[in-house]
Amino acid sequence: MRPEDERQAEELAFDVFSRDCPSRTVLEHLTGRWGVLVMAGLRRGPARFNRLRRRIDGVSEKMLAQTLQALERDGFVTREVLAVLPPKVNYSLTPLGESTADHLLALIEHIHTGMPEVMAAREAHAAAGGGAPEARS
């Protein structure tokens, strides 16, 4: 392999465990407090800002805007401004966003399925003196 080909291959090798790897910030955007919920919410189809905000209970306008901007910058979300008065904006997933959302939805389903075990573990932990179980929500 030519030296420039090796250098290019090294540049394309990503390692999320490395502090300086750009994949780490992408992972943070996707798995942060709101990223997973935005991606899952958009997997149902395009949505306007306020519809998405209503769907994701508890997210502030500021945090939703920041999350959408980060996911758009990373190539998971597209923002389409409709030429109407007043202007309207639709958010949707890119093909990369759709496939990523599918994986995130599988994680969500896995968590939902395992919640009885999680709740039992929390109660057992509390009973053993580990503190009160977290509130059920």
C-alpha positions in Angstrom: 0.0 0.0 0.0 1.3 3.4 -0.9 2.1 5.8 2.1 -0.7 8.2 1.1 -3.2 5.3 0.9 -2.1 4.1 4.4 -2.5 7.7 5.7 -6.0 7.9 4.2 -6.9 4.5 5.7 -5.7 5.7 9.1 -7.7 8.9 8.9 -10.9 6.8 8.1 -10.4 4.5 11.0 -12.6 5.7 13.9 -12.3 4.7 17.5 -15.1 6.0 19.8 -12.9 5.1 22.8 -10.3 7.6 21.7 -10.7 11.1 23.2 -10.1 12.9 19.9 -12.2 10.7 17.7 -15.0 12.6 16.0 -17.3 9.6 16.4 -17.4 10.3 20.1 -19.2 13.6 19.6 -21.6 12.0 17.2 -22.4 9.3 19.8 -22.9 12.1 22.4 -25.4 13.9 20.0 -27.3 10.7 19.4 -27.4 9.3 22.9 -27.5 12.5 24.9 -30.6 13.3 26.9 -32.7 14.2 23.9 -31.0 12.8 20.8 -32.5 9.3 21.0 -36.0 10.7 21.5 -35.7 13.2 18.6 -34.5 10.4 16.3 -37.2 8.0 17.4 -39.8 10.8 17.1 -38.8 11.6 13.6 -38.7 7.9 12.6 -42.5 8.1 12.3 -42.1 10.6 9.5 -41.4 14.4 9.0 -42.5 16.7 11.8 -42.7 20.3 12.5 -40.9 21.7 15.5 -43.9 22.1 17.8 -45.3 18.7 16.9 -41.9 17.1 17.8 -41.8 19.2 21.0 -45.2 17.9 22.1 -44.2 14.4 21.3 -41.0 14.6 23.5 -42.5 15.4 26.9 -40.2 17.6 29.0 -37.8 18.9 26.3 -37.4 22.7 26.3 -37.6 24.7 23.1 -33.9 25.6 23.4 -32.8 22.0 23.9 -34.9 20.7 21.1 -33.5 23.4 18.8 -29.9 22.6 19.8 -30.4 18.8 19.4 -32.0 19.2 16.0 -29.1 21.5 14.9 -26.5 19.0 16.1 -28.2 16.1 14.4 -28.6 18.1 11.2 -24.9 19.0 11.3 -24.0 15.4 11.7 -26.1 14.4 8.7 -29.0 12.5 10.5 -31.7 15.2 10.1 -32.7 17.5 7.3 -34.5 20.8 7.8 -36.8 21.9 5.0 -38.2 25.5 5.0 -41.6 25.6 3.3 -42.2 28.6 1.1 -45.5 29.7 2.7 -46.5 32.6 4.9 -45.7 32.4 7.7 -42.7 30.2 6.9 -43.0 26.6 8.1 -40.1 24.2 8.8 -40.3 20.4 8.5 -37.7 18.1 10.1 -37.1 14.6 8.7 -34.5 11.9 8.9 -31.9 11.4 6.1 -31.3 7.8 5.0 -28.4 7.6 7.5 -30.8 9.0 10.1 -33.4 6.4 9.3 -31.1 3.4 9.7 -29.6 4.9 12.9 -33.1 5.5 14.3 -33.9 1.9 13.6 -31.0 0.8 15.8 -32.1 3.3 18.5 -35.7 2.1 18.4 -34.4 -1.5 18.9 -32.5 -0.2 22.0 -35.7 1.5 23.3 -37.7 -1.7 22.8 -35.0 -3.7 24.6 -35.1 -1.3 27.5 -39.0 -1.5 27.6 -38.8 -5.3 27.6 -36.3 -5.3 30.4 -38.0 -2.8 32.6 -39.6 -5.4 35.0 -36.1 -6.7 35.7 -34.7 -3.1 36.1 -37.5 -2.2 38.6 -36.9 -5.5 40.5 -33.2 -4.8 40.7 -33.8 -1.2 41.9 -36.2 -2.5 44.6 -33.7 -5.2 45.7 -30.9 -2.6 45.8 -33.0 -0.3 48.0 -34.0 -3.2 50.3 -30.4 -4.1 50.7 -29.7 -0.5 52.0 -28.6 1.0 48.7 -31.1 3.8 48.9 -34.6 4.4 47.7 -35.6 3.1 44.3 -36.0 5.7 41.6 -39.5 7.0 41.0 -41.6 5.1 38.5 -42.4 7.3 35.5 
